Amino acid sequence: MSRNIGNLIFLKQMFYRIGGMVGAIAVLLSSGAAIAQDAERYVTVGHDKLGNSIALDKETIRGTTYKLYGMYQDGIFETTFHASCQESRLFLNHIAIYSSQGQLIQEDNKTGEIPFVASSSPGKAMQIVCKQIGK
């Protein structure tokens, strides 16, 4: 199994744990079709310093608001962004860190504009989101 697919499966598992749907993990891991669906749902937009994937969850896109997921120690982080496509501006809305058991361990609701860098994970995700809505 490639590193990216392994990272996507881990992210999906953590996503379901956070949502309280741990039973769905077994279905995902036992079905090749489910893994293919994950590959369509999650788009790798970058990697952290350890080589772990940072993924855009396409199912969380609401207009120009979107979420990125990645591994953080033995849990995951979830970062929410809002894009102003026509102005090439990017805003951080929320950061949450979850334990491997899916428990929220840290949250930051500071909002504000961050620099748009096209080659960064948030920037690549923004380009996907903006293209999806035709802007």
C-alpha positions in Angstrom: 0.0 0.0 0.0 1.4 3.4 -0.9 2.2 5.9 1.8 -0.5 8.3 0.4 -3.3 5.7 0.5 -2.1 4.7 4.0 -2.3 8.3 5.2 -5.7 8.7 3.6 -7.0 5.6 5.4 -5.6 6.9 8.7 -7.2 10.3 8.1 -10.5 8.7 7.2 -10.4 6.5 10.4 -9.7 9.5 12.5 -12.5 11.4 10.8 -15.0 8.7 11.6 -13.7 8.4 15.2 -14.3 12.1 15.7 -17.8 11.7 14.4 -18.5 8.8 16.6 -18.7 6.3 13.7 -15.9 3.9 14.7 -17.8 1.0 13.2 -17.4 2.4 9.7 -13.6 1.9 9.9 -14.0 -1.8 9.5 -16.1 -1.4 6.4 -13.5 1.0 4.9 -10.6 -1.3 5.5 -12.3 -4.4 4.2 -13.5 -2.9 0.9 -11.2 -1.9 -2.0 -14.1 0.2 -3.3 -14.2 2.2 -0.1 -10.5 2.9 -0.4 -11.1 4.1 -3.9 -13.9 6.3 -2.6 -11.5 7.8 0.0 -9.0 8.5 -2.7 -11.7 10.5 -4.5 -12.9 12.2 -1.3 -9.5 13.3 0.0 -7.0 15.1 -2.2 -3.4 15.3 -1.0 -2.4 19.0 -1.2 0.9 18.7 0.5 3.1 17.0 3.1 4.4 17.9 6.5 8.1 17.7 7.5 7.8 14.0 8.3 6.3 13.2 4.9 2.7 12.7 6.1 0.0 13.8 3.8 -2.1 16.9 4.3 -5.4 16.3 2.7 -8.3 18.4 1.5 -11.6 16.7 2.4 -13.8 17.5 -0.6 -17.0 16.6 1.3 -16.4 19.5 3.7 -16.3 22.2 1.0 -19.1 24.7 1.6 -18.9 27.5 -0.9 -15.3 28.7 -0.5 -14.9 27.3 3.1 -12.9 24.1 3.3 -11.0 21.8 5.8 -7.6 20.3 5.7 -6.6 17.2 7.7 -3.2 15.9 8.7 -1.5 13.8 11.3 -0.3 15.5 14.5 1.7 13.3 16.9 -0.6 10.3 17.4 -3.8 12.2 16.5 -4.9 14.5 13.7 -5.4 18.2 13.1 -8.3 19.8 11.4 -7.9 23.3 9.9 -10.7 25.3 8.4 -10.1 28.0 5.8 -12.2 30.5 3.9 -11.0 31.7 0.4 -11.8 34.9 -1.4 -11.1 33.5 -4.8 -11.3 36.7 -6.9 -9.0 38.6 -4.6 -6.6 35.6 -4.0 -7.0 36.1 -0.2 -7.1 33.3 2.3 -8.5 33.3 5.8 -7.9 30.9 8.7 -11.2 30.2 10.6 -10.5 27.4 13.0 -7.9 24.9 14.2 -8.6 21.7 16.2 -6.4 18.9 17.3 -7.8 15.5 18.2 -6.3 12.6 20.0 -6.0 9.1 18.5 -9.3 8.3 20.3 -11.0 11.2 18.6 -11.2 13.5 21.6 -10.7 17.2 21.1 -7.5 18.1 22.9 -6.9 21.6 21.7 -8.9 24.2 19.8 -8.1 27.7 18.5 -10.8 29.9 17.1 -8.6 32.8 16.2 -9.5 34.0 12.8 -7.6 36.2 10.4 -6.1 36.5 7.0 -3.0 34.5 6.2 -0.7 35.0 3.2 -1.9 33.2 0.0 1.0 31.0 -1.1 0.1 29.0 -4.2 2.6 26.2 -3.4 1.4 25.7 0.2 -1.1 23.1 1.3 -3.8 25.8 2.1 -3.0 27.5 -1.2 -3.2 24.4 -3.3 -6.5 23.5 -1.6 -7.8 27.0 -2.3 -7.0 26.7 -6.0 -9.0 23.4 -6.1 -11.9 25.0 -4.3 -12.0 28.1 -6.4 -11.7 26.0 -9.6 -14.6 23.8 -8.4 -16.9 26.9 -8.0 -15.7 28.4 -11.3 -13.8 31.4 -9.9 
